[in-house]
């Protein structure tokens, strides 16, 4: 793990942990942060257009930058319709979670119980695929449906043509034909493997359970209830979908002759902020179920079709990326901090996802900044001949989500699974580890981070005087 130049700021007081008071922001400050991050994203992604939606503390902020088509001055607005691609999977996940809560299906059920036809092949060494395996991308499928592996081997600027033709020709009949020939390459429930086919199969299961079309279920149970009037699988002929690009090349929209459950939804930023607010509702049983650690993982997890859910110093955070031929969207929620962000760009290439990811990390990081009124040493103290590392999880957050806290740093090769640096839980919120001073060289600078559940890497709080300036925001340890 590369680190940048370190500047150590030493404060007056010393403490094993800092205050967890959250900073508050005015509307002007939030809009300024949006402007700053949009400018960087426009430059890094080379997108014509950037749209940002934020829901924070019950208030909604939206802003649009650039123009949809270069030179046409047609800036997006809250009613501009975009393809949201794989964000669609979150809606399918909610419908599956609803079916679980209504006892229509059980997470431990064999999926074949709800699939039309006989599929003796959908098991591995006698172990069937369960509902929980399907919705967490751990089905054990050896390939996707449709199988795009050959197309992905030789990708170039014209690859979209092959993907587009495959989607246009792939029917439900072919889907079930391929499903019957599917071979599992691992035990279901053991290995994450992203799969559009798993989500499409979930839509088929939903139709068999409720005896309604997937599109109808979507409208009745989510879109109408959230008043998402501009969101649909099949938009009207008069609806204009925002153009998307790869560089300067105008790209086609997605085709889907299956259920549309994996990536066919179209929506607006106005509607997506309503969806953000819904996903932030910590009292809604459906939301809680869809974001739940259904496989009891000791690290990150996927809930129902999320790309990832992890726990850090700001509690549970869930993210989803959607990529069409010409647009991409990043969707992030911190339910316990009442913060949600959706960012849309109308460009899609191999660099777009990283640019989007960096933008949403930067923006969320700024909005989650702690109060920095008093500088102090954070994370450790010297007690006799020991370095006592201490982490205290914010008491306003759900400590039950924290299964472990480890220390990863330059002294253990940045390995959050190092058995020698697993902290001991002293009470519900406090974790501690005592390490002999003799293990650290005198006057040598060490860098470290606390890591929750092996994946939630924490940045140094704003009021930490022993923090790296720039770089990865590491904490600094130095034995005098």
C-alpha positions in Angstrom: 0.0 0.0 0.0 1.7 3.2 -1.2 1.7 6.2 1.1 2.3 9.8 0.3 4.5 12.3 2.1 3.6 12.5 5.8 3.1 15.6 7.8 2.5 14.9 11.5 0.4 17.4 13.4 0.9 17.0 17.1 -1.9 18.3 19.3 -1.9 19.4 22.9 -4.1 16.7 24.4 -3.9 13.0 24.2 -6.7 10.6 23.9 -7.4 7.0 22.8 -10.4 8.1 20.8 -11.9 11.3 19.5 -15.4 12.7 19.7 -17.8 11.3 17.1 -19.9 14.5 16.7 -21.0 14.9 13.1 -20.5 18.2 11.3 -23.5 20.1 10.1 -23.7 21.7 6.7 -25.8 24.6 5.3 -27.5 24.3 2.0 -24.9 26.6 0.5 -22.1 24.4 1.8 -23.7 21.3 0.4 -24.2 22.9 -3.0 -20.6 24.1 -3.0 -19.4 20.5 -2.3 -21.6 19.3 -5.2 -20.1 22.0 -7.5 -16.5 21.1 -6.5 -17.0 17.3 -7.0 -18.9 17.8 -10.3 -16.1 19.9 -11.7 -13.6 17.2 -11.0 -15.8 14.4 -12.3 -16.5 16.3 -15.6 -12.8 16.6 -16.1 -11.9 13.0 -15.0 -14.7 11.2 -16.8 -14.8 13.5 -19.9 -18.6 13.3 -19.7 -20.8 15.9 -21.3 -23.2 15.8 -18.4 -23.1 15.2 -14.6 -26.2 15.0 -12.4 -25.9 14.8 -8.6 -28.7 14.0 -6.1 -28.2 14.1 -2.4 -30.6 13.2 0.4 -29.2 14.3 3.8 -31.0 14.6 7.1 -34.4 14.4 5.4 -33.6 17.2 2.8 -33.1 16.7 -0.9 -30.5 18.5 -3.0 -30.2 18.1 -6.8 -28.0 19.8 -9.3 -27.0 19.3 -13.0 -23.9 20.3 -14.9 -22.7 20.4 -18.5 -25.0 19.5 -21.3 -26.4 16.2 -22.6 -25.2 16.8 -26.2 -22.0 18.8 -26.6 -22.7 22.2 -28.1 -26.5 22.0 -27.8 -26.8 23.7 -24.3 -29.4 21.1 -23.3 -28.6 20.7 -19.6 -30.3 17.9 -17.8 -32.9 18.6 -15.1 -34.8 16.6 -12.5 -37.2 15.3 -15.2 -34.5 14.1 -17.7 -34.9 10.4 -18.3 -31.8 8.2 -18.0 -31.1 4.5 -18.3 -30.1 3.4 -14.8 -29.0 -0.1 -15.9 -28.1 -2.3 -12.9 -29.7 0.0 -10.4 -32.7 -1.9 -11.6 -31.4 -4.9 -9.6 -32.1 -3.1 -6.3 -35.8 -2.9 -7.2 -35.8 -6.7 -8.0 -34.1 -7.3 -4.7 -36.8 -5.3 -2.8 -39.5 -7.5 -4.5 -37.7 -10.6 -3.4 -37.3 -9.2 0.1 -41.1 -8.5 0.2 -41.8 -12.1 -0.9 -39.7 -13.3 2.1 -41.4 -11.0 4.5 -44.8 -12.1 3.2 -43.7 -15.8 3.6 -44.3 -16.4 -0.1 -40.7 -17.7 -0.2 -38.1 -18.6 2.4 -34.4 -17.7 2.2 -33.5 -21.4 2.6 -35.9 -22.7 0.0 -34.5 -24.5 -3.0 -35.0 -22.2 -6.0 -36.3 -25.1 -8.1 -39.5 -25.0 -6.0 -40.5 -21.9 -7.8 -39.1 -22.4 -11.3 -41.3 -23.8 -14.1 -39.9 -27.2 -15.3 -37.4 -29.7 -14.0 -33.8 -28.7 -13.3 -31.9 -31.5 -11.7 -28.7 -29.8 -12.8 -29.1 -26.8 -10.5 -27.3 -28.4 -7.6 -23.6 -29.1 -6.7 -22.6 -32.3 -4.9 -26.2 -32.6 -3.8 -26.5 -29.1 -2.5 -29.2 -27.0 -4.2 -29.2 -23.3 -4.9 -31.2 -21.5 -2.2 -33.1 -18.2 -2.5 -30.4 -16.6 -0.3 -27.7 -17.8 -2.6 -29.5 -16.4 -5.7 -30.1 -12.9 -4.3 -26.5 -12.6 -2.9 -24.8 -13.5 -6.3 -23.6 -16.8 -4.9 -25.6 -19.2 -7.0 -22.6 -21.2 -8.2 -23.6 -20.6 -11.9 -20.6 -21.3 -14.1 -21.6 -18.6 -16.6 -24.0 -15.7 -17.0 -27.3 -15.8 -18.9 -26.9 -14.8 -21.6 -23.3 -15.9 -21.7 -21.1 -12.9 -22.6 -17.7 -14.4 -21.8 -16.5 -14.6 -25.4 -17.5 -11.0 -26.1 -15.6 -9.8 -23.0 -12.4 -11.5 -24.1 -11.8 -9.0 -27.0 -13.4 -5.8 -26.0 -12.9 -2.6 -28.0 -14.8 0.5 -29.1 -17.1 -1.6 -31.2 -17.8 -4.3 -28.7 -21.2 -2.8 -27.8 -22.5 -4.0 -31.2 -22.0 -7.6 -30.2 -23.6 -7.1 -26.8 -26.5 -5.2 -28.3 -27.1 -8.0 -30.9 -27.0 -10.7 -28.3 -29.5 -8.9 -26.0 -31.8 -8.3 -29.0 -31.9 -12.0 -30.0 -31.9 -13.5 -26.5 -35.4 -14.8 -25.6 -37.0 -16.3 -22.6 -37.1 -19.6 -24.5 -33.4 -19.5 -25.0 -32.9 -18.4 -21.3 -34.6 -21.6 -20.0 -32.8 -23.7 -22.6 -29.5 -22.4 -21.3 -30.7 -22.8 -17.7 -31.3 -26.5 -18.3 -27.7 -26.8 -19.6 -26.2 -24.7 -16.8 -23.4 -26.4 -14.8 -22.5 -25.2 -11.3 -18.8 -24.8 -10.7 -18.9 -24.4 -6.9 -21.0 -25.0 -3.9 -23.9 -22.5 -3.8 -23.5 -19.9 -1.1 -19.8 -19.9 -1.1 -18.4 -17.7 -3.9 -19.6 -14.3 -5.1 -20.0 -14.1 -8.9 -21.9 -11.2 -10.4 -24.8 -12.5 -12.6 -27.5 -10.8 -14.6 -29.0 -14.2 -15.1 -29.6 -14.7 -11.4 -31.6 -11.5 -11.3 -33.7 -12.4 -14.3 -34.4 -15.8 -12.8 -35.5 -14.0 -9.6 -38.1 -12.1 -11.8 -39.4 -15.5 -13.1 -39.7 -16.7 -9.5 -41.6 -13.6 -8.5 -44.1 -14.1 -11.3 -44.7 -17.7 -10.3 -45.1 -16.7 -6.6 -47.5 -13.8 -7.2 -49.1 -14.8 -10.5 -48.5 -11.3 -11.9 -45.9 -10.0 -14.3 -42.7 -8.6 -13.0 -43.5 -5.2 -14.5 -46.9 -5.1 -12.7 -45.2 -6.1 -9.4 -42.7 -3.3 -9.9 -45.4 -0.7 -10.5 -47.8 -1.8 -7.7 -45.3 -2.5 -4.9 -42.6 0.1 -5.5 -43.0 2.7 -8.2 -46.6 3.7 -7.3 -46.0 3.7 -3.5 -42.9 5.9 -3.9 -44.7 8.2 -6.4 -41.9 7.5 -8.9 -44.1 8.5 -11.9 -41.2 9.0 -14.3 -39.7 5.5 -13.7 -40.6 2.5 -15.9 -39.2 -0.5 -17.7 -41.1 0.3 -20.9 -41.4 4.1 -21.3 -44.0 5.7 -23.6 -43.1 6.4 -27.2 -43.1 10.1 -26.5 -40.5 9.8 -23.7 -37.0 11.0 -24.7 -34.2 9.0 -23.1 -31.1 11.1 -22.6 -28.3 10.4 -25.1 -25.3 8.6 -23.8 -21.8 8.4 -25.2 -18.5 6.6 -25.3 -16.1 9.4 -26.0 -17.8 11.3 -28.9 -19.7 8.2 -30.2 -23.4 8.2 -29.6 -24.4 4.9 -28.0 -27.6 2.8 -28.3 -29.9 2.0 -25.4 -30.1 -1.3 -23.7 -32.3 -4.1 -25.2 -34.0 -6.8 -23.1 -36.4 -9.5 -24.2 -36.4 -11.3 -20.8 -38.0 -9.6 -17.8 -35.9 -6.4 -17.6 -35.1 -7.2 -14.0 -31.3 -6.8 -14.3 -30.9 -3.5 -16.0 -33.8 -2.2 -18.1 -35.3 0.5 -15.9 -35.3 4.1 -16.9 -35.6 6.9 -14.3 -35.0 10.5 -13.5 -32.8 12.1 -10.8 -36.0 13.4 -9.2 -37.3 9.9 -8.9 -34.0 8.5 -7.8 -33.8 10.9 -4.9 -37.2 9.5 -3.8 -35.7 6.1 -4.0 -32.6 7.3 -2.0 -34.9 8.6 0.8 -36.7 5.2 0.8 -33.5 3.3 1.2 -32.5 5.5 4.1 -35.6 4.6 6.1 -34.1 2.7 9.1 -37.6 1.8 10.4 -38.9 0.3 7.2 -39.0 -3.5 7.5 -38.7 -4.0 3.7 -35.6 -1.8 3.5 -34.0 -3.4 6.5 -34.6 -6.9 5.0 -33.1 -5.9 1.6 -30.0 -4.6 3.3 -29.6 -7.4 5.8 -26.6 -9.7 6.2 -28.6 -12.8 5.1 -25.5 -15.0 4.9 -24.2 -14.0 8.3 -20.9 -12.9 6.7 -18.1 -11.8 9.0 -17.0 -9.1 6.4 -18.9 -7.4 3.7 -22.1 -8.8 2.2 -24.6 -8.1 -0.5 -28.1 -8.1 1.0 -30.5 -8.5 -1.9 -28.6 -7.8 -5.2 -26.5 -4.9 -3.8 -22.9 -4.7 -5.2 -21.7 -4.5 -1.7 -22.6 -3.6 1.9 -20.1 -3.0 4.6 -19.7 -1.4 8.0 -17.3 1.4 8.8 -17.1 4.2 11.4 -20.3 5.7 9.9 -22.3 2.4 10.2 -23.8 0.4 7.4 -23.2 1.6 3.9 -24.6 0.1 0.7 -23.6 0.8 -2.9 -24.7 -0.1 -6.4 -23.2 0.7 -9.8 -25.2 0.8 -13.0 -23.6 0.9 -16.4 -25.4 1.1 -19.8 -23.7 1.5 -23.2 -23.6 5.3 -22.8 -24.5 6.2 -19.2 -23.4 5.2 -15.7 -24.8 5.7 -12.3 -23.4 5.3 -8.8 -25.9 4.9 -5.9 -24.8 5.0 -2.3 -26.6 5.1 1.1 -25.5 5.5 4.7 -28.8 4.7 6.4 -27.5 5.3 10.0 -26.1 8.8 8.9 -29.2 9.6 6.9 -27.1 10.3 3.8 -27.7 9.1 0.3 -26.1 10.0 -3.0 -26.8 9.3 -6.7 -24.5 10.5 -9.4 -25.3 10.1 -13.1 -22.9 10.7 -16.1 -23.8 10.2 -19.8 -20.6 8.5 -20.7 -19.6 4.9 -20.4 -16.2 3.4 -20.9 -13.5 1.5 -19.0 -12.5 4.6 -17.0 -16.0 5.8 -16.1 -16.6 3.6 -13.1 -13.4 4.6 -11.3 -14.1 8.3 -11.9 -17.6 7.9 -10.5 -16.4 5.9 -7.6 -13.8 8.5 -6.7 -16.4 11.2 -6.9 -18.9 9.6 -4.7 -16.2 8.6 -2.1 -15.0 12.2 -2.1 -18.4 13.7 -1.8 -19.7 11.3 0.9 -16.4 11.7 2.8 -16.9 15.4 2.9 -20.5 15.2 4.1 -19.6 12.6 6.8 -16.7 14.7 8.2 -16.4 14.8 11.9 -16.3 18.0 14.0 -12.6 19.1 14.2 -12.8 21.6 17.0 -10.1 20.0 19.1 -6.9 18.2 17.9 -5.8 15.1 19.8 -3.9 11.9 19.4 -6.4 9.3 18.1 -6.4 5.6 18.3 -3.7 4.7 20.8 -2.0 5.7 24.0 1.2 4.6 25.8 0.5 2.7 29.0 3.8 1.6 30.8 5.6 -0.6 28.3 2.6 -1.1 26.0 0.9 0.6 23.1 -2.8 0.3 23.8 -4.8 0.7 20.6 -8.5 1.7 21.3 -11.4 2.1 18.9 -14.8 3.2 20.1 -17.8 2.8 17.8 -20.2 5.8 17.8 -22.9 5.0 20.3 -25.5 6.4 18.0 -24.8 3.6 15.5 -25.8 -0.1 15.7 -22.9 -1.8 17.3 -24.4 -5.2 16.6 -23.2 -4.8 13.0 -19.6 -4.6 14.1 -18.4 -8.2 14.3 -14.7 -7.4 14.5 -12.2 -4.6 14.5 -8.6 -5.1 13.4 -5.6 -2.9 13.0 -3.9 -2.9 9.6 -0.7 -0.9 9.1 2.9 -0.7 7.9 3.8 -3.0 10.8 1.7 -6.0 9.6 1.8 -5.5 5.8 -1.6 -3.8 5.9 -3.3 -7.2 6.5 -6.7 -6.8 8.4 -6.8 -10.5 8.9 -3.5 -10.7 10.8 -4.3 -12.7 13.9 -1.9 -10.7 16.0 -3.8 -7.4 15.4 -7.4 -8.5 16.1 -8.8 -6.2 18.7 -10.7 -7.4 21.8 -14.2 -6.3 22.5 -14.2 -4.7 25.9 -17.9 -3.7 25.8 -20.6 -3.2 23.2 -18.9 -0.2 21.5 -15.2 -0.4 22.7 -12.4 -2.4 21.2 -8.9 -2.6 22.5 -5.5 -4.3 21.9 -2.3 -4.0 23.9 0.9 -4.5 22.0 4.4 -4.4 23.7 6.3 -1.2 22.8 9.3 -3.4 22.0 7.6 -4.5 18.8 8.0 -1.0 17.4 11.3 0.7 16.6 11.9 3.9 18.5 11.4 7.2 16.5 10.2 5.3 13.5 7.0 6.4 11.8 4.3 3.7 11.4 1.0 4.2 9.6 -2.2 2.3 10.4 -5.9 2.2 10.1 -8.7 0.5 12.0 -10.7 -1.9 9.9 -14.3 -3.0 10.8 -15.3 -6.5 9.7 -12.1 -6.9 7.7 -13.4 -4.6 4.9 -14.5 -1.3 6.5 -11.3 0.8 6.3 -11.6 3.9 8.4 -10.0 7.2 7.6 -8.5 9.3 10.3 -11.0 11.7 11.9 -10.7 15.4 11.3 -9.6 16.1 14.8 -6.8 13.5 14.9 -3.5 15.3 15.3 -1.6 12.1 14.4 -3.0 11.9 10.8 -1.3 11.7 7.4 -2.0 14.8 5.4 -3.3 13.8 1.9 -2.7 10.3 0.7 -4.9 7.7 2.3 -5.7 9.6 5.5 -3.8 7.1 7.6 -3.1 7.4 11.4 0.4 7.8 12.6 2.2 5.9 15.3 5.6 7.0 16.6 7.3 5.8 19.8 9.6 8.4 21.3 
